[in-house]
Amino acid sequence: MSEDRIFKGKRIFLTRENNSVLSERLSGLGADVVEMPLIHVAFESDAADLADILEETGHYDWITFSSVNGVRGFFKEFFKVFEDVRCIGFARIACVGETTAREVRKYYLNPAVVPQEFNAEAMVKAMSEYETLDNLRILCVRGNLSSGDALQKLEREHGAIVDELKVYNVSLNEIPASLPAAKTFRDKGADAIVFCSPSAVEAFTKSAKNLQLSPSAKVPKIVAIGSTTSEALAKFGMRASAVAECADIESALRKALGE
């Protein structure tokens, strides 16, 4: 099969929101893409916390981002107050994963730390190897469901002075049985299904009764984005056929499907 149609005839389910770029790419490679968002992201922050943090902008030594949504949510609020990205000051920036780093670079900022491993623990380790973090001021930008492990490690193990700012809320979508994508999944199954976060895995399990495969349906290969997502799958008795550490979904799909 030619490289430009490598996923021809493959049905691939995407479970995050806003898949236009990826969906177009996979469709161009021949895939039948079905979107079934398992989570909903709303950009919102506590007004008092936000005001306090933005008032201190320029005084942090580090700013950490755990996701693309964290970057988007932070700068959405940042540019309501400041007109120039240079108002962020001289803070070094650390990101969980290259995809998050690419989002930061859209604002003409270059992350100092982007670990190869796609989790917050690896990010903290890389930061501590970059420089000692003792008594440095660090702002952790996150969502409501993001793990607080990185914040605790920075404080307890590295002596940093840490503030956190939640800039988005993730809610789990319960997939109704009547949803066309759910019916397609039940009746036909899929060649692959992609999970981008532990919360998406949780949402899938909560909707399991409405996504039960029929006896004739194809059992999909599972692609996980990041080790934390892979671990979440394992907790629910599912195994990832491929894990993309840097959110390279296309490559992970190729591996899972043997292409």
C-alpha positions, 0 to 999 in steps of 0.5 A: 500500500502506498505511504499516502494511503497507509490507513486506508480502510481503518476505522479510528476513534478519537476521544478528545475535543477539537480534532480538526487538524489530526482528523484531516491528517488521518483522513488524508492517509485513508482512515475512516475517522470517528470523533467521540469526545470523552471530556469537555474542557472549559477555560476558567479560573478563580478571579481572585487567584488569577488577579494575585498571580498576574500581579506577580508576573515577572517575579517567577523563576519558573513557569510550568505547563502540564498540557496544551490547554494549560498554555492556552488558558494561561495566555488567554488570561495573560493577554487580557492584562498585558499587551506584550509577552515580554511582561512574563519576565525572565522566568524559565519555562518547563513543559510536560511533552513536546506538544505542550512546548510547541504551543508555548513556542507560538508565543515566541517563548522557548521552553528551557526544559522539555523531558523526553518522558511525558509526565510531570515527574520527569519534568521536575527531575529535568528542572532540578538537573537544569539548576537547583530549585531551592527557594526559587519561585515557581508557578505551576499552571494546570487544570482541575484534574491535573495531578498535584504530584509535581507541586508537592515534589517541588516543595518537599524535595526541592525546597521551591516556593510554589504557586499554582494556577488552575486555568481550565476545568475538565468534565467527563462526558457520559456517552449516550447510547443514542449517539451515532458514534456510540452506535458505530462503536457498538455495532462495528467496533474499530481498528484503533481508539486513541486516549489522550488523558487518564480522564478520557479513560475514566469517562470511557469506563463510565460510559461502558454500558453504552459502548459494549461491543457486539459479538461481530464488532472489531476489537480496537487496538488502544493507543495511549498518549503518555505513560500516565494514560497508559497506567490509567488504562491498566488500572481498568484492565485495558492494555495499550498497544502503543504509547506515544510519549510526545503525543505523536499520535500518527506514529503510535497508530502506525505502531499499533496497527502494524503499518 
